[in-house]
Amino acid sequence: MLLDNYEQRGLLFNTNFKSATSRDKTMGYRGELVLIEGAAGDDKGHSKPPLAVMRHAILLAEDDKLSFVAGSLDQLEQLTNFIDKYQADFAPGMKAHFYVVNIKQAMQVETAGINFVLVPMREGVAWNELIDELSLEKSDLKGQSSADKILTLLDRYKDYQPKYQSLGFDTAMTMTADIKREAYGAV
């Protein structure tokens, strides 16, 4: 399966879970997704940590194709890293929703045959933000496995009609700023 392949290649990082859903040939994942791999660290094949990751990644793989991807990017430029590395695995009509730290306004960008919904977020967790955006309640997810919760998210997302302006990627790149992720946790 696709996510098993990613795991073997070291592309899943800080995994929360990776498991099968109740739908045949469908797996869900939450954790981080490597965008730029780290260099080889030693002669035993251990590598250094990734240079860039999609934080709070939410993936749904159906029939060895990505049907849903959400997560958080520190910079809009990382969208090109994601596309370059994973485009061969995009299902036709894949749903993609990214929270991006350094953009000034929400937008939609059509590239690589996919409509990417991009929303600014300096702090927070993509999962929680997306649940709020889709108006899901805890009761909508109650009693489901972690992977099946992603199915529920995708089912709701299929009816989602964002009202954000559609832009070309080059135009979207002009709407970035020098914004950094808000630090959180113990100091």
C-alpha positions in Angstrom: 0.0 0.0 0.0 1.1 3.6 -0.7 1.5 4.7 2.9 3.5 1.5 3.7 5.8 2.5 0.8 6.2 6.0 2.3 7.0 4.5 5.6 9.7 2.2 4.2 11.2 5.2 2.4 11.3 7.2 5.6 8.8 9.8 4.3 6.5 9.5 7.3 7.9 11.4 10.3 6.7 11.7 13.9 3.8 9.4 13.1 0.6 9.8 15.2 -1.0 6.8 13.4 -1.1 5.0 10.1 -3.9 2.4 9.8 -6.5 0.9 7.6 -10.0 2.4 7.5 -13.2 0.5 7.3 -13.2 1.0 3.5 -11.4 -1.6 1.4 -7.9 -0.6 0.2 -8.0 2.7 2.1 -5.5 3.8 4.7 -5.3 7.0 6.9 -2.3 8.7 8.3 -1.6 11.6 10.7 1.8 12.9 11.6 4.4 14.7 9.6 5.2 14.2 5.9 8.7 14.7 4.6 9.0 17.3 1.9 12.8 17.5 1.7 14.8 14.6 3.1 17.9 15.0 5.3 21.3 13.9 4.1 22.8 10.5 5.0 24.1 10.8 8.6 26.6 8.0 8.9 27.9 4.8 7.2 25.2 2.7 8.7 22.6 4.4 6.6 21.0 6.5 9.3 19.9 9.8 7.9 19.8 13.2 9.4 16.3 14.7 10.2 14.3 16.0 7.2 15.1 19.6 6.1 11.4 20.3 5.5 8.1 18.6 6.5 4.4 19.2 6.2 3.3 19.5 9.8 0.1 18.0 11.1 -0.3 16.0 7.9 -3.6 14.3 7.3 -3.5 11.7 4.4 -6.0 9.4 3.0 -4.8 6.8 0.4 -7.3 4.9 -1.6 -6.3 2.3 -4.1 -2.6 3.4 -3.8 -3.4 7.0 -4.7 -3.7 10.1 -2.4 -7.4 11.1 -2.3 -7.2 13.6 0.5 -4.3 15.7 1.9 -4.3 18.4 4.5 -1.7 19.8 6.7 0.4 22.9 7.6 3.3 24.4 5.6 5.7 27.0 7.0 6.1 28.6 3.6 4.1 28.7 0.4 7.2 27.7 -1.5 6.9 24.2 0.2 3.8 23.5 -1.9 6.2 23.0 -4.9 8.2 20.6 -2.8 5.1 18.6 -2.0 4.0 18.5 -5.6 7.4 17.6 -6.9 7.7 14.7 -4.5 4.2 13.3 -4.4 2.4 14.3 -7.7 2.7 10.8 -9.2 0.5 9.6 -6.3 -2.3 12.2 -6.7 -5.7 10.6 -7.4 -7.7 12.5 -10.0 -9.7 15.1 -8.1 -7.6 14.8 -5.0 -8.8 17.1 -2.2 -6.1 19.3 -0.8 -6.3 21.8 2.1 -3.2 23.4 3.5 -2.7 25.9 6.3 0.3 28.1 5.4 2.2 30.2 7.9 3.5 32.9 5.5 0.5 33.8 3.4 -1.5 37.0 4.1 -4.9 35.9 2.9 -6.8 32.7 2.1 -6.8 31.6 -1.5 -7.2 28.7 -3.9 -4.5 27.8 -6.3 -5.0 25.3 -9.2 -1.7 23.6 -10.1 -0.7 20.1 -11.1 -4.4 19.4 -11.9 -5.5 19.9 -8.3 -7.3 22.7 -6.6 -5.3 23.6 -3.4 -7.1 25.5 -0.8 -4.6 27.6 1.2 -5.5 29.3 4.5 -3.2 31.5 6.7 -2.4 30.0 10.1 0.4 31.1 12.4 -0.6 28.9 15.3 -2.9 26.0 15.8 -3.2 22.5 14.6 -4.4 21.7 11.1 -6.8 18.9 12.3 -8.6 21.3 14.7 -8.7 24.1 12.2 -10.1 21.9 9.4 -12.8 20.4 11.7 -13.9 24.0 12.5 -13.8 25.0 8.9 -16.0 22.1 7.9 -18.4 22.7 10.9 -17.9 19.2 12.2 -18.9 18.4 15.8 -17.3 15.9 18.1 -20.5 13.9 17.9 -19.8 13.5 14.1 -16.6 11.6 14.9 -17.6 9.8 18.1 -17.0 6.1 18.2 -14.9 6.1 15.0 -11.4 4.8 14.6 -8.7 7.4 14.0 -8.5 6.4 10.3 -12.3 6.5 9.9 -12.4 10.0 11.2 -10.4 11.0 8.2 -13.0 9.4 6.0 -15.7 11.5 7.7 -13.5 14.6 7.1 -13.2 13.7 3.4 -16.9 13.0 3.0 -17.7 16.4 4.5 -14.9 18.1 2.4 -16.5 16.8 -0.8 -19.4 19.2 -0.3 -17.1 22.1 0.8 -17.2 25.1 -1.4 -14.5 27.6 -0.3 -15.2 31.2 -1.3 -11.6 32.1 -1.5 -10.2 33.9 -4.5 -8.6 31.6 -7.2 -5.1 32.6 -8.1 -2.3 31.4 -10.2 0.7 30.1 -8.2 3.0 33.0 -9.3 0.4 35.5 -8.1 -0.1 33.6 -4.9 3.7 33.9 -4.3 3.3 37.7 -4.3 0.9 37.4 -1.3 3.5 36.0 1.1 5.1 37.9 4.0 8.0 37.3 6.4 5.7 35.5 9.0 7.0 32.8 11.3 5.1 30.1 13.1 4.1 31.1 16.6 6.1 29.2 19.2 4.2 27.1 21.6 4.9 24.7 24.4 7.3 25.0 27.4 9.9 27.7 27.2 
